[in-house]
Amino acid sequence: MDNQVPPPSLPPAESPPTRTDPFAVTSLVLGATGVFFAGCCFPLTLLLGLLAVVFGVVALSRISSSRAQGKGLAIAGIITGIAGPAIGLLVFLLGLVGGTVTEVLGGRGP
């Protein structure tokens, strides 16, 4: 009597949906905002960049110890958090050099 039908099996258990770490999202938003303000308000860009890096590092730590998602967002937040102040500093230095060249030339263009 080996012709018996096996009992129906249960569907595979679905894992609970993972969530994106809010610190990673915050890091990216702060970093992108810092890049946006890089050319006009360096102190704000510096503050936003610093906060973006801190939130990104905390997010990476939280993500590695949990099942949350958002590692790419956290890394992007760290990168934009560094890029914003770097762009702001570059704009400042270019303005400084441009002003110095204009003074040396006595206001005459090239």
N, C-alpha and C positions, 0 to 999 in steps of 0.2 A: 503494500500500500504506500508506495513512495510517490504516488501521483498527486499528492496533496498540494494545493496552491499555498505559497507562503503568505502569511498575514501582510496586509498593506503596511508599508513603512511610513513613518512620519516624514514630512518634508524637512530638509536640512534646516537647522536653527540659524536664523539670520543674526548676524552680530548687530548690536545696537549702532545706530549711526554715530559716526564720530563728528565732533564739532571743531570748528576752527577756533584756535586760541585767540581771545580778544586782544591780548597784548601784542600779538603779531600784526593784527589789523591796525591797532593804534600806532605801532611803530611805523608801518608803511604810510599811514595818513600823515603823521608828523613829519616824516622824512620828505614826502612829496610836497607838503606845504612849505617846508624849509627851502626846497629847491625853487619853488615858485617865487618866494620872497628874496632869493639870493642876490638879485641885482639892486634892490632898493633899501633893504633894511638889514644890515649885517648883524646887529645884536639879536634881533628876532630869529634870524636864520641860525645863528650859533646856538641859541637856546633850543630851538626846535630840533636841530641836528643832534644835540646832546641827549635830549629826551628820546629821540627816535632810536639812538644807539642803545640807551639803557633799556627801553622797552623791548627792543629786538633781542638783546642778550637774555633778558628775563624770559621772554617768550621761548627762545631756544631751549633754555633750561627746563621750562615747564613742559614743553613738547616732548623732550627726551625722556621725561619721567612719567608721561601719561600717553594716552592714545589719541590725543588731540592732533589736529592737522594745522598746517600753517607755517611749516618750516621755510618754504619759499618766500612767503610774505615777510617773515621775520628777517630773513637774509636780505631781501630787497629793502626793508626798512633800515637796516644797518647801513647798507650801501648808500641809499639816498640820504641818510643822516650824516654820512661823511661827505658826500658829494655836495650837498647844499652849502655848507660853510666854505668848502674848497672853491666852489664857483663864486661865492660872495667875495672871498679874499682875492681871487683872480680879477674880478670886476673892479675891486678897490685899487689893486695894484696897477691895472691898466689905466684907470682914471688918474692915478697919481703920476704915472709916467707920461700920460698924454698931457696933463696940465703942466708938467715940468718942461716938456718939449715945446709946448706953446709959449711958455714964459721965455725960454732960451731964444726962440725965434722971434720974440717981440710981437706975438700975435699974428705973425704972417703964416700963412699956410705953406705947404710944400710947393 
